[in-house]
């Protein structure tokens, strides 16, 4: 079978955009921005992963237990904290428990030269997007020929503690790429492999991060007894390896 030149060209475009300092990820800024969700080969543009945050200065990382069913010292530690039932232990457990995060491939209007990027969002935005997808009035919002753009309104309303995101669909259908099906096909071919976006830590690495966190919170002697109390394995050497793209998204 002959090589597919268009597929190779789309890969080159994606690589060059990364090399020119274009982020693999996209986050909305204050105000309004228009995006288009790019269809994926499996028919499901939405992906979800579970992350642990707040473990000292460590950036968020994938939960071995929630994502892969692997042994996870931090997951076990959180369960023990909940079972302890004190105000302090429950507060710590809620701070360290895994949280779900959702992702979708998008093209940002006015920034098409950056190609396909990954938008990460929370449950409330995810519910808005699902409602749009399931609304028969809009049809397939990702269709490259008859889909619709989405206006993302992002900002902190007066009196609110945190920024909020509201999504409004355009009234008219539009092409995925205004230049035609060729560029649309290139974008669809360049949707990133979501499973390779984030670093996967081993159980031993997570245990080392937990040890470092507890050492920072307590004395070494207190940490040793606390580890025994919660049935955790002996400390292992800490790791500082963090995926650059993940730092950029969540740092």
Sine and cosine of phi, psi and omega as CSV:
sin_phi,cos_phi,sin_psi,cos_psi,sin_omega,cos_omega
0.00,0.00,0.74,-0.67,-0.04,-1.00
-0.94,0.35,0.47,-0.88,0.01,-1.00
-0.93,0.38,0.61,-0.79,0.00,-1.00
-1.00,0.03,0.98,-0.19,-0.07,-1.00
-0.88,0.48,-0.62,0.78,-0.03,-1.00
-0.91,0.42,-0.62,0.79,0.03,-1.00
-0.91,0.42,-0.67,0.74,0.01,-1.00
-0.91,0.41,-0.63,0.78,0.01,-1.00
-0.90,0.44,-0.64,0.77,0.01,-1.00
-0.90,0.43,-0.59,0.81,0.06,-1.00
-0.91,0.41,-0.63,0.78,0.01,-1.00
-0.91,0.42,-0.67,0.74,0.03,-1.00
-0.88,0.48,-0.69,0.72,0.00,-1.00
-0.90,0.44,-0.66,0.75,0.00,-1.00
-0.91,0.42,-0.69,0.73,-0.02,-1.00
-0.91,0.41,-0.60,0.80,0.00,-1.00
-0.91,0.42,-0.59,0.81,0.06,-1.00
-0.93,0.37,-0.65,0.76,-0.04,-1.00
-0.93,0.38,-0.38,0.93,0.00,-1.00
-1.00,-0.01,0.29,0.96,0.07,-1.00
1.00,0.06,0.13,0.99,0.04,-1.00
-0.98,0.20,0.78,-0.63,-0.06,-1.00
-0.95,0.31,0.54,-0.84,0.12,-0.99
-0.96,0.29,-0.26,0.96,-0.05,-1.00
-0.89,-0.45,0.36,-0.93,0.04,-1.00
-0.73,-0.69,0.67,-0.74,0.12,-0.99
-0.76,-0.65,0.66,-0.75,0.01,-1.00
-0.93,0.38,0.49,-0.87,0.11,-0.99
-0.94,-0.34,0.17,-0.99,-0.04,-1.00
-0.82,0.57,0.71,-0.70,0.01,-1.00
0.93,-0.37,-0.48,-0.88,-0.03,-1.00
-0.91,-0.42,0.69,-0.72,0.11,-0.99
-0.68,-0.74,0.53,-0.85,-0.03,-1.00
-0.94,-0.33,0.74,-0.68,-0.03,-1.00
-0.76,-0.65,0.21,-0.98,0.12,-0.99
-0.71,-0.71,0.80,-0.60,0.08,-1.00
-0.97,0.24,0.77,-0.64,-0.07,-1.00
-1.00,-0.01,0.76,-0.65,0.01,-1.00
-0.91,0.41,0.50,-0.87,0.00,-1.00
-0.91,-0.42,0.34,-0.94,-0.08,-1.00
-0.89,0.45,-0.50,0.87,-0.04,-1.00
-1.00,0.04,0.01,1.00,0.05,-1.00
0.99,0.16,0.05,1.00,0.00,-1.00
-0.78,-0.63,0.98,-0.18,-0.06,-1.00
-0.97,0.23,-0.13,0.99,-0.05,-1.00
-0.98,-0.20,0.78,-0.62,0.03,-1.00
-0.83,-0.56,0.52,-0.85,0.02,-1.00
-0.72,-0.70,0.57,-0.82,0.03,-1.00
-0.66,-0.75,0.35,-0.94,0.05,-1.00
-0.95,-0.31,0.73,-0.68,-0.03,-1.00
-0.81,-0.58,0.54,-0.84,0.20,-0.98
-0.99,-0.15,0.70,-0.72,0.07,-1.00
-0.83,-0.56,0.07,-1.00,0.20,-0.98
0.92,0.40,0.34,0.94,0.06,-1.00
-1.00,-0.01,0.98,0.21,-0.08,-1.00
0.92,0.39,-0.69,-0.72,0.01,-1.00
-1.00,-0.01,0.09,1.00,-0.03,-1.00
-0.95,0.32,0.78,-0.63,0.08,-1.00
-0.88,0.47,0.31,-0.95,0.03,-1.00
-0.84,0.55,0.55,-0.84,0.00,-1.00
-0.58,-0.81,0.36,-0.93,-0.04,-1.00
-0.89,0.45,0.67,-0.74,0.07,-1.00
-0.98,0.19,0.88,-0.47,0.03,-1.00
-0.86,0.51,-0.60,0.80,-0.06,-1.00
-0.96,0.29,-0.79,0.61,-0.11,-0.99
-0.94,0.35,-0.57,0.82,-0.07,-1.00
-1.00,0.00,-0.59,0.81,-0.17,-0.99
-0.81,-0.59,-0.07,1.00,-0.02,-1.00
0.96,0.29,0.29,0.96,-0.02,-1.00
-1.00,0.10,0.31,-0.95,0.10,-0.99
-0.87,0.49,0.71,-0.71,-0.11,-0.99
-0.66,-0.75,0.98,-0.21,0.00,-1.00
-0.83,0.56,-0.59,0.81,-0.01,-1.00
-0.93,0.36,-0.64,0.77,0.05,-1.00
-0.88,0.47,-0.69,0.73,0.04,-1.00
-0.90,0.44,-0.63,0.78,0.03,-1.00
-0.89,0.45,-0.68,0.74,0.02,-1.00
-0.89,0.46,-0.67,0.74,0.01,-1.00
-0.88,0.47,-0.68,0.73,0.01,-1.00
-0.89,0.45,-0.63,0.77,0.03,-1.00
-0.89,0.46,-0.69,0.73,0.05,-1.00
-0.89,0.46,-0.67,0.74,-0.02,-1.00
-0.91,0.41,-0.51,0.86,0.03,-1.00
-0.88,0.47,-0.64,0.77,0.19,-0.98
0.99,0.16,0.09,1.00,0.04,-1.00
-0.99,0.15,0.27,-0.96,0.00,-1.00
-0.87,0.49,-0.69,0.73,-0.02,-1.00
-0.93,0.38,-0.67,0.74,-0.04,-1.00
-0.93,0.38,-0.62,0.79,0.02,-1.00
-0.93,0.36,-0.62,0.78,0.04,-1.00
-0.89,0.45,-0.68,0.73,0.03,-1.00
-0.91,0.41,-0.65,0.76,0.00,-1.00
-0.88,0.48,-0.70,0.72,0.00,-1.00
-0.91,0.42,-0.52,0.85,0.00,-1.00
-0.95,0.31,-0.52,0.85,-0.11,-0.99
-0.98,-0.22,-0.21,0.98,-0.06,-1.00
-0.90,0.43,0.46,-0.89,-0.01,-1.00
-0.92,0.40,0.60,-0.80,0.02,-1.00
-0.82,-0.57,0.61,-0.79,-0.06,-1.00
-1.00,0.08,0.67,-0.74,0.01,-1.00
-0.72,-0.69,0.62,-0.78,-0.10,-1.00
-0.92,-0.40,0.45,-0.89,-0.08,-1.00
-0.62,-0.79,0.48,-0.88,0.06,-1.00
-0.48,-0.88,0.56,-0.83,0.07,-1.00
-0.98,0.18,0.73,-0.68,-0.04,-1.00
-0.67,-0.74,0.41,-0.91,0.23,-0.97
-0.92,-0.40,0.76,-0.65,-0.02,-1.00
-1.00,-0.10,0.83,-0.55,-0.01,-1.00
-0.90,0.43,0.71,-0.70,-0.08,-1.00
1.00,0.01,-0.19,0.98,0.03,-1.00
-0.77,-0.64,0.54,0.84,-0.07,-1.00
-0.87,0.49,-0.42,0.91,-0.02,-1.00
-0.91,0.42,-0.32,0.95,0.03,-1.00
-0.98,0.20,-0.21,0.98,0.01,-1.00
0.97,0.26,-0.38,-0.93,-0.03,-1.00
-0.98,0.20,0.76,-0.65,0.06,-1.00
-0.82,-0.57,0.18,-0.98,-0.06,-1.00
-0.95,-0.32,0.82,-0.57,0.04,-1.00
-0.98,-0.18,0.82,-0.57,0.08,-1.00
-0.97,-0.25,0.72,-0.70,-0.07,-1.00
-0.51,-0.86,0.18,-0.98,-0.04,-1.00
-1.00,-0.08,-0.14,-0.99,-0.13,-0.99
-0.90,0.43,-0.64,0.77,-0.06,-1.00
-0.91,0.42,-0.67,0.74,0.06,-1.00
-0.92,0.40,-0.64,0.76,0.01,-1.00
-0.85,0.52,-0.68,0.74,0.02,-1.00
-0.90,0.43,-0.63,0.78,0.05,-1.00
-0.87,0.49,-0.70,0.72,-0.03,-1.00
-0.92,0.40,-0.66,0.75,0.03,-1.00
-0.88,0.47,-0.65,0.76,0.02,-1.00
-0.89,0.46,-0.62,0.79,0.04,-1.00
-0.92,0.39,-0.69,0.73,-0.03,-1.00
-0.90,0.44,-0.62,0.79,-0.06,-1.00
-1.00,0.08,-0.07,1.00,0.02,-1.00
-0.99,0.15,0.91,-0.42,-0.05,-1.00
-0.90,0.44,-0.30,0.95,0.00,-1.00
-0.92,0.39,-0.39,0.92,-0.06,-1.00
-0.98,-0.21,-0.30,0.95,-0.03,-1.00
0.93,0.38,-0.46,-0.89,0.01,-1.00
-0.99,0.16,0.97,-0.23,-0.08,-1.00
-0.94,0.34,-0.22,0.97,0.00,-1.00
-0.99,-0.12,-0.10,0.99,-0.06,-1.00
-0.83,0.56,0.77,-0.63,-0.07,-1.00
-0.91,0.42,-0.31,0.95,-0.02,-1.00
-0.95,-0.33,-0.56,0.83,-0.10,-1.00
-0.83,-0.56,0.22,0.97,0.00,-1.00
-0.97,0.26,-0.10,-1.00,-0.02,-1.00
-0.72,-0.69,0.51,-0.86,0.11,-0.99
-0.98,0.18,0.37,-0.93,0.01,-1.00
-0.85,-0.53,0.73,-0.69,0.07,-1.00
-1.00,-0.08,0.85,-0.53,-0.01,-1.00
-0.98,-0.18,0.90,-0.44,0.05,-1.00
-0.99,-0.17,0.89,-0.45,-0.09,-1.00
-0.78,-0.63,0.72,-0.69,0.03,-1.00
0.25,-0.97,0.11,-0.99,-0.02,-1.00
-0.98,-0.22,0.94,-0.35,0.03,-1.00
-0.90,0.44,0.36,-0.93,0.01,-1.00
-0.85,0.53,0.78,-0.63,0.02,-1.00
1.00,0.07,-0.14,0.99,-0.02,-1.00
-1.00,0.09,0.48,-0.88,0.00,-1.00
-1.00,0.06,-0.47,0.88,-0.07,-1.00
-0.74,-0.67,0.43,-0.90,0.08,-1.00
-0.89,0.46,0.47,-0.88,0.02,-1.00
-0.82,-0.57,0.46,-0.89,0.00,-1.00
-0.86,-0.52,0.79,-0.61,0.07,-1.00
-0.82,-0.57,0.67,-0.74,-0.06,-1.00
-0.90,-0.44,0.78,-0.62,0.02,-1.00
-0.83,-0.55,0.83,-0.55,0.03,-1.00
-0.97,0.25,0.58,-0.81,0.12,-0.99
-0.91,0.42,0.42,-0.91,-0.05,-1.00
-0.99,0.17,-0.39,0.92,-0.07,-1.00
-0.92,-0.39,0.54,-0.84,0.11,-0.99
-0.94,0.33,0.40,-0.92,0.01,-1.00
-0.44,-0.90,0.29,-0.96,0.07,-1.00
-0.96,0.28,0.52,-0.86,0.09,-1.00
-0.85,0.53,-0.74,0.67,0.08,-1.00
-0.88,-0.47,0.77,-0.64,0.00,-1.00
-0.93,0.37,-0.33,0.94,-0.02,-1.00
-0.99,0.10,-0.17,0.99,0.07,-1.00
0.84,-0.55,0.03,-1.00,-0.11,-0.99
-0.90,0.43,-0.40,0.92,-0.03,-1.00
-0.90,0.44,-0.76,0.65,0.02,-1.00
-0.93,0.37,-0.58,0.81,0.05,-1.00
-0.85,0.52,-0.69,0.72,0.02,-1.00
-0.89,0.45,-0.63,0.77,0.03,-1.00
-0.90,0.45,-0.67,0.75,0.02,-1.00
-0.90,0.44,-0.70,0.72,-0.03,-1.00
-0.91,0.42,-0.55,0.84,0.04,-1.00
-0.95,0.30,-0.39,0.92,-0.08,-1.00
-0.99,-0.13,0.17,0.99,0.09,-1.00
-0.86,0.52,0.80,-0.61,-0.10,-1.00
-0.93,0.37,0.39,-0.92,0.11,-0.99
-0.98,0.22,0.96,-0.29,-0.09,-1.00
-0.89,0.46,-0.54,0.84,-0.03,-1.00
-0.92,0.40,-0.30,0.95,0.00,-1.00
-0.97,-0.25,0.13,0.99,-0.06,-1.00
-0.96,0.26,-0.53,0.85,-0.14,-0.99
-0.84,-0.54,0.56,-0.83,-0.01,-1.00
-0.92,0.39,0.69,-0.72,0.04,-1.00
-0.98,-0.19,0.91,-0.42,-0.01,-1.00
-1.00,0.00,0.58,-0.82,0.05,-1.00
-0.98,0.20,0.23,-0.97,0.05,-1.00
-0.86,0.51,-0.61,0.79,0.00,-1.00
-0.91,0.42,-0.64,0.76,0.02,-1.00
-0.91,0.41,-0.66,0.75,0.03,-1.00
-0.91,0.42,-0.63,0.77,0.05,-1.00
-0.88,0.48,-0.63,0.78,0.02,-1.00
-0.91,0.40,-0.64,0.77,0.03,-1.00
-0.91,0.42,-0.63,0.78,0.03,-1.00
-0.90,0.43,-0.67,0.74,0.05,-1.00
-0.86,0.51,-0.72,0.70,-0.01,-1.00
-0.89,0.46,-0.63,0.78,0.02,-1.00
-0.90,0.44,-0.73,0.69,-0.01,-1.00
-0.93,0.38,-0.58,0.82,0.06,-1.00
-0.89,0.46,-0.57,0.82,0.01,-1.00
-0.96,0.28,-0.51,0.86,-0.05,-1.00
-0.99,0.11,-0.48,0.88,-0.09,-1.00
-0.70,-0.71,0.01,-1.00,0.14,-0.99
-0.98,0.22,0.28,-0.96,0.00,-1.00
-0.86,0.51,-0.61,0.79,-0.02,-1.00
-0.92,0.39,-0.67,0.74,0.00,-1.00
-0.91,0.43,-0.61,0.79,0.00,-1.00
-0.89,0.45,-0.68,0.73,-0.03,-1.00
-0.87,0.50,-0.70,0.71,-0.01,-1.00
-0.94,0.35,-0.58,0.81,0.00,-1.00
-0.92,0.38,-0.62,0.79,0.04,-1.00
-0.89,0.46,-0.67,0.74,0.01,-1.00
-0.92,0.40,-0.62,0.78,-0.01,-1.00
-0.87,0.49,-0.64,0.77,-0.05,-1.00
-0.99,-0.13,0.22,0.98,0.12,-0.99
0.91,0.40,0.56,0.83,-0.04,-1.00
-1.00,-0.01,0.48,-0.88,0.02,-1.00
-0.94,0.34,0.21,-0.98,0.02,-1.00
-0.88,0.47,0.50,-0.87,-0.01,-1.00
-0.86,0.52,0.55,-0.83,0.09,-1.00
-0.85,-0.52,0.32,-0.95,-0.04,-1.00
-0.84,0.54,0.67,-0.74,-0.02,-1.00
-0.96,0.27,0.41,-0.91,0.07,-1.00
-0.85,-0.52,0.54,-0.84,0.03,-1.00
-0.89,-0.46,0.20,0.98,-0.03,-1.00
-0.97,0.26,0.85,-0.52,0.00,-1.00
-0.70,-0.71,0.72,-0.70,0.00,-1.00
-0.89,0.45,0.79,-0.62,-0.07,-1.00
-0.86,0.51,-0.65,0.76,-0.03,-1.00
-0.91,0.42,-0.60,0.80,0.00,-1.00
-0.93,0.37,-0.63,0.77,0.09,-1.00
-0.84,0.54,-0.67,0.74,-0.06,-1.00
-0.92,0.39,-0.57,0.82,-0.03,-1.00
-0.98,0.22,-0.68,0.73,-0.19,-0.98
-0.91,-0.42,-0.03,1.00,-0.08,-1.00
-0.94,0.35,0.00,0.00,0.00,0.00
